[in-house]
């Protein structure tokens, strides 16, 4: 038995997130509530994923647990929004001495809302380049950043990666239609390359600083072209390639002020919005014409 | 100065957008083209999603055409009767264009068809215009007056109407068809269609160049206003913040363009426009034939 997933998050209204987390065995583990007694969680929705040890009864608590916080739990998009910094920080809580048999590693991720995307490939037909085959990814995160204490492939077991969907390729979900291409992986790889080039996907090996195997921090730079929605931040503690504890919390990214007002108007009252756009255009056109004439007359 | 665009959901530099609007506005005022064929690819280039670029580009064209057309009204170089006939054709055509667009989208080759038709159309129009205006320029240098266009088959068609401003007595059928073709193009390519309409009016209908520009702007104003409204209502793709920035640059550019246009000789104006049209054509043709930097492309949503 690899682990117990405590669905505390579900009880706190995190049903949507919990779906993302594979749940091999779901057991109630009341002892987990005690785990947060001494150090109250700073993040609003703790979702501890703990290793139950060799047998669930003899080891009710994971030997090492993560307690974490975020520099802010919301990002406001204003007109002058130019990206934002998010700091994930925390500590490893343990009752026993630091195990010296293996190295402790920390991975932190920030994931934006998922959207579907069509990837097309061009081929030369009759001398010109034409879109031929396509692959549709049902849900690809609009933003995804992974920060680690050491190169990801060295510290994370592929099985664990598949289970917790940590590395960038695993963050993509479900092909939306039956595949008629031989090599769908090439398509998703191309998409990851493009998104990494524009900065919406990032893998920062070594960007998490871990002090004395206890305190850690990870800085994330959120780009200016953020999509509105609920982002998801996660922290994983690892030993010998296995996830021994994890933590997850939401990060709200919302448009505010004028941005919010225009966005709502465009979607709630498109006719009014469209007419307003035209009116602005016409007035601006007339205004410039009038101003220029006045200028010429002088 | 970075500005976050509420609908496009990207942040871009405000001065880049004002500058882009200014260049396109300059062309608009000078040549009577809406500039959609320039602004849309330029917006793609700075990372605006295509659907939003097309819709917002149309909104910007409204502003620069209003600005330009008012300048021309003052100079009495707008043929309102001709403009109205073209407009009726344009609205019918853009409705047809939407149907064709949807059909191509289902076949999955809309991008290719649009690109090829751009290349063919721009290539033919641009080279014809360049050759003709160079010849005209040489003729006037030699002191001979440019000949009036001979009466051809166009003048044998029925429903003749007097277009006083243009000095023409012509059937309404040719302008109606020109308007319709432009309408189809504008709905399919997200452009005003001035770059097709201006040469058609000069060479096909035989209108004087000075009147052509004002009249073309008049028609473009209404066709693009209609397009903008349709995009805003059915797809929510007009980004007013983006439009305002483009407009600020655009209206200023359009005024300067109209002023410069009035000082240049008609032949010179046509040569310049021909060169711009050919440059865009070459760029698009290269995209078709050269190996692209990236064989893969991303489109949001399930297509």
Interface residues (C-beta under 8 A of the other chain):
Chain A: X77 X78 X79 X80 X81 X82 X83 X115 X116 X117 X118 X119 X120 X121 X122 X123 X124 X127 X128 X129 X130 X131 X134 X136 X138 X176 X177 X187 X190 X191 X194 X198 X224 X225 X226 X227 X228 X255 X258 X259 X260 X262 X263 X266 X267 X270 X271 X273 X274 X275 X276 X277 X278 X280 X281 X282 X284 X285 X286 X287 X288 X289 X290 X291 X292 X293 X296
Chain B: X1 X2 X3 X4 X6 X7 X9 X10 X11 X47 X59 X60 X62 X63 X64 X65 X66 X67 X68 X70 X71 X74 X108 X109 X111 X112 X116 X225 X228 X229 X231 X232 X233 X234 X236 X238 X240 X241 X243 X244 X247 X248 X251 X252 X254 X255 X259 X287 X288 X289 X290 X291 X292 X294 X295 X296 X297 X298 X299 X300 X301 X302 X303
